[in-house]
Amino acid sequence: MSLSQITPPATEPITLEQAKARLRLSDDTQNSRLVHLIRTARQRIEYESGRAIFNQTWVERRDSWQAQRGQKCRLAAFATQFTLVKPPLVSIERIEVFDADNFGTLWDPSQYFIDTLADPGRIALGRNAQFPEPGRAIAGIEIEFVCGYGTAVDDVPAGLIEASGLLMQAMFESEDEAVTLPLRVQSLIAPWRRLSL
């Protein structure tokens, strides 16, 4: 299995102006570094929580629907449901299955139901449907999906926004992007943390 981001979020948890106010900076000499730290902090919060903060598009490539090398099986309910990664799920853009000749076929969306209310989201088979098996042995399944709480700061749980700001501040003050996650940040993301699948 591999995950690749296709479209990153269009916004960040805090603005450059908010970061400068938080750090009591009045000049522009640190602007480029702050923009980088804001993005890095958001990415780290997403990694630590297992969630997508703002809407973003990913593609998951799989060899099969079954569990892969050291991962938990994500098939459930007698293999009629498949759990996705990076909640919350917004939509499935496409599910493409490749044959032995590397020809891709889109799986007809009428054959499955997308449960965006589950946490994490899942694909459930329709009546008399089956998960399509790939003919290609490697990366024969591609699932392109959108995940995230929305496109605006007000769409996102306040704890995740504040955790991003606190982590950005800690990285700036320590001058180390690999800073240990502060306890306040850990406590803010604890209710949202997802176990790795």
Kinemage of the C-alpha trace (Angstrom):
@kinemage 1
@onewidth
@group {chain A} dominant
@subgroup {mainchain}
@vectorlist {calphas} color= white
{ca met a 1} P 0.000 0.000 0.000
{ca ser a 2} L 1.125 3.536 -0.693
{ca leu a 3} L -0.471 6.922 -0.103
{ca ser a 4} L 0.227 9.955 -2.267
{ca gln a 5} L -1.176 13.414 -1.857
{ca ile a 6} L -2.546 14.822 -5.105
{ca thr a 7} L -3.954 18.139 -3.912
{ca pro a 8} L -2.755 19.747 -0.665
{ca pro a 9} L -5.017 21.905 1.494
{ca ala a 10} L -5.723 25.383 0.151
{ca thr a 11} L -5.375 26.973 3.589
{ca glu a 12} L -3.468 26.569 6.856
{ca pro a 13} L -4.672 26.579 10.494
{ca ile a 14} L -3.170 29.986 11.216
{ca thr a 15} L -2.203 32.898 9.000
{ca leu a 16} L 1.218 34.495 8.810
{ca glu a 17} L -0.174 37.531 10.629
{ca gln a 18} L -1.559 35.365 13.428
{ca ala a 19} L 1.772 33.565 13.770
{ca lys a 20} L 3.664 36.855 13.996
{ca ala a 21} L 1.247 38.167 16.621
{ca arg a 22} L 1.595 34.956 18.619
{ca leu a 23} L 5.392 35.268 18.539
{ca arg a 24} L 5.348 39.074 19.030
{ca leu a 25} L 7.248 39.694 15.800
{ca ser a 26} L 6.825 43.062 14.133
{ca asp a 27} L 9.177 42.834 11.147
{ca asp a 28} L 9.091 40.653 8.029
{ca thr a 29} L 12.528 39.044 8.315
{ca gln a 30} L 11.119 35.709 9.512
{ca asn a 31} L 8.155 35.533 7.125
{ca ser a 32} L 9.378 32.722 4.866
{ca arg a 33} L 10.479 30.639 7.849
{ca leu a 34} L 7.112 31.166 9.554
{ca val a 35} L 5.174 30.114 6.439
{ca his a 36} L 7.249 26.928 6.367
{ca leu a 37} L 6.728 26.254 10.093
{ca ile a 38} L 2.964 26.817 9.851
{ca arg a 39} L 2.720 24.180 7.117
{ca thr a 40} L 5.118 21.814 8.905
{ca ala a 41} L 3.154 22.093 12.163
{ca arg a 42} L -0.128 21.312 10.390
{ca gln a 43} L 1.423 18.290 8.674
{ca arg a 44} L 2.789 17.022 11.987
{ca ile a 45} L -0.584 17.454 13.721
{ca glu a 46} L -2.195 15.510 10.857
{ca tyr a 47} L 0.417 12.770 11.218
{ca glu a 48} L 0.119 12.561 15.007
{ca ser a 49} L -3.695 12.569 14.963
{ca gly a 50} L -4.072 10.383 11.877
{ca arg a 51} L -6.532 12.944 10.477
{ca ala a 52} L -6.726 15.428 7.625
{ca ile a 53} L -7.369 18.919 8.966
{ca phe a 54} L -8.404 20.731 5.786
{ca asn a 55} L -9.819 19.179 2.614
{ca gln a 56} L -7.139 17.507 0.521
{ca thr a 57} L -7.015 14.818 -2.149
{ca trp a 58} L -5.093 11.571 -1.809
{ca val a 59} L -4.702 8.367 -3.780
{ca glu a 60} L -4.172 5.019 -2.083
{ca arg a 61} L -2.558 2.304 -4.204
{ca arg a 62} L -3.063 -1.292 -3.123
{ca asp a 63} L -2.094 -4.730 -4.371
{ca ser a 64} L -5.398 -6.176 -3.157
{ca trp a 65} L -8.297 -5.468 -0.826
{ca gln a 66} L -6.845 -7.912 1.723
{ca ala a 67} L -4.405 -6.915 4.480
{ca gln a 68} L -0.945 -6.073 3.205
{ca arg a 69} L 2.450 -6.652 4.819
{ca gly a 70} L 2.094 -6.072 8.534
{ca gln a 71} L -1.103 -4.042 8.348
{ca lys a 72} L -4.438 -4.736 9.936
{ca cys a 73} L -7.138 -6.029 7.636
{ca arg a 74} L -9.424 -3.169 6.672
{ca leu a 75} L -12.142 -5.433 5.333
{ca ala a 76} L -15.053 -5.799 7.768
{ca ala a 77} L -18.631 -7.062 8.041
{ca phe a 78} L -17.887 -10.365 6.317
{ca ala a 79} L -15.746 -8.594 3.699
{ca thr a 80} L -18.570 -6.295 2.578
{ca gln a 81} L -16.979 -3.080 3.874
{ca phe a 82} L -13.551 -1.522 3.394
{ca thr a 83} L -12.258 1.129 5.804
{ca leu a 84} L -10.343 4.097 4.426
{ca val a 85} L -7.440 5.987 5.967
{ca lys a 86} L -7.103 9.683 6.887
{ca pro a 87} L -10.496 10.594 8.326
{ca pro a 88} L -12.757 12.403 8.000
{ca leu a 89} L -13.784 11.150 4.560
{ca val a 90} L -15.469 13.706 2.294
{ca ser a 91} L -15.832 11.783 -0.974
{ca ile a 92} L -14.472 9.089 -3.243
{ca glu a 93} L -13.350 10.570 -6.543
{ca arg a 94} L -12.654 7.267 -8.288
{ca ile a 95} L -11.815 3.632 -7.692
{ca glu a 96} L -9.799 2.194 -10.559
{ca val a 97} L -8.752 -1.434 -10.952
{ca phe a 98} L -5.978 -2.493 -13.347
{ca asp a 99} L -5.811 -5.747 -15.302
{ca ala a 100} L -2.712 -7.778 -16.164
{ca asp a 101} L -2.138 -5.591 -19.235
{ca asn a 102} L -2.136 -2.425 -17.079
{ca phe a 103} L -5.486 -1.289 -18.433
{ca gly a 104} L -7.526 0.523 -15.812
{ca thr a 105} L -11.280 0.213 -15.367
{ca leu a 106} L -13.312 2.519 -13.151
{ca trp a 107} L -15.459 0.662 -10.648
{ca asp a 108} L -19.082 1.669 -11.199
{ca pro a 109} L -20.175 3.810 -8.196
{ca ser a 110} L -23.609 2.166 -8.328
{ca gln a 111} L -21.899 -0.986 -7.015
{ca tyr a 112} L -20.934 0.562 -3.686
{ca phe a 113} L -22.021 3.029 -1.006
{ca ile a 114} L -19.690 5.610 0.518
{ca asp a 115} L -20.182 6.078 4.254
{ca thr a 116} L -18.768 9.511 5.088
{ca leu a 117} L -20.399 9.560 8.527
{ca ala a 118} L -18.359 6.622 9.842
{ca asp a 119} L -15.075 7.436 11.534
{ca pro a 120} L -13.029 6.507 9.609
{ca gly a 121} L -15.055 6.505 6.380
{ca arg a 122} L -15.750 3.296 4.523
{ca ile a 123} L -16.842 1.759 1.260
{ca ala a 124} L -19.750 -0.687 1.563
{ca leu a 125} L -20.749 -3.094 -1.176
{ca gly a 126} L -24.132 -2.726 -2.833
{ca arg a 127} L -26.496 -5.673 -3.133
{ca asn a 128} L -24.901 -8.598 -5.024
{ca ala a 129} L -21.719 -6.573 -5.619
{ca gln a 130} L -18.148 -7.700 -4.983
{ca phe a 131} L -14.886 -5.862 -4.548
{ca pro a 132} L -13.248 -5.990 -7.999
{ca glu a 133} L -10.015 -7.975 -8.025
{ca pro a 134} L -7.056 -6.567 -9.950
{ca gly a 135} L -5.197 -8.543 -12.599
{ca arg a 136} L -2.002 -6.618 -11.952
{ca ala a 137} L -0.057 -8.015 -9.000
{ca ile a 138} L 1.349 -4.691 -7.813
{ca ala a 139} L -0.678 -1.509 -7.193
{ca gly a 140} L -3.640 -2.929 -9.076
{ca ile a 141} L -6.157 -0.841 -7.103
{ca glu a 142} L -6.229 2.952 -6.911
{ca ile a 143} L -8.640 4.749 -4.584
{ca glu a 144} L -8.698 8.514 -5.020
{ca phe a 145} L -10.474 10.312 -2.201
{ca val a 146} L -10.990 13.684 -0.556
{ca cys a 147} L -10.624 13.942 3.211
{ca gly a 148} L -10.699 16.758 5.749
{ca tyr a 149} L -13.039 18.772 7.952
{ca gly a 150} L -13.640 21.478 5.351
{ca thr a 151} L -11.968 24.409 3.662
{ca ala a 152} L -12.168 27.045 6.414
{ca val a 153} L -10.719 27.309 9.911
{ca asp a 154} L -14.238 27.332 11.411
{ca asp a 155} L -14.866 23.863 9.900
{ca val a 156} L -12.054 22.286 11.943
{ca pro a 157} L -12.181 21.270 15.629
{ca ala a 158} L -10.715 24.134 17.651
{ca gly a 159} L -8.298 21.821 19.468
{ca leu a 160} L -6.551 20.848 16.236
{ca ile a 161} L -6.227 24.495 15.198
{ca glu a 162} L -4.769 25.489 18.574
{ca ala a 163} L -2.440 22.469 18.557
{ca ser a 164} L -1.054 23.599 15.204
{ca gly a 165} L -0.400 27.098 16.543
{ca leu a 166} L 1.269 25.823 19.698
{ca leu a 167} L 3.469 23.416 17.751
{ca met a 168} L 4.491 26.135 15.289
{ca gln a 169} L 5.451 28.322 18.251
{ca ala a 170} L 7.439 25.530 19.903
{ca met a 171} L 9.344 24.820 16.672
{ca phe a 172} L 10.110 28.519 16.181
{ca glu a 173} L 11.319 29.038 19.736
{ca ser a 174} L 13.436 25.875 19.842
{ca glu a 175} L 14.734 26.362 16.274
{ca asp a 176} L 14.139 22.626 15.820
{ca glu a 177} L 11.400 21.206 13.604
{ca ala a 178} L 11.879 17.799 15.237
{ca val a 179} L 10.903 19.203 18.636
{ca thr a 180} L 9.243 16.752 21.015
{ca leu a 181} L 5.488 17.197 20.896
{ca pro a 182} L 4.661 19.539 23.817
{ca leu a 183} L 2.293 18.139 26.454
{ca arg a 184} L -0.325 20.803 25.698
{ca val a 185} L -0.283 19.793 22.035
{ca gln a 186} L -0.574 16.121 22.964
{ca ser a 187} L -3.576 16.833 25.177
{ca leu a 188} L -5.283 18.905 22.472
{ca ile a 189} L -4.999 16.194 19.817
{ca ala a 190} L -5.691 13.253 22.157
{ca pro a 191} L -9.477 13.233 21.548
{ca trp a 192} L -8.886 13.165 17.790
{ca arg a 193} L -6.022 10.691 17.594
{ca arg a 194} L -6.553 7.714 15.291
{ca leu a 195} L -4.671 4.470 15.601
{ca ser a 196} L -2.726 3.518 12.477
{ca leu a 197} L -4.481 1.062 10.221
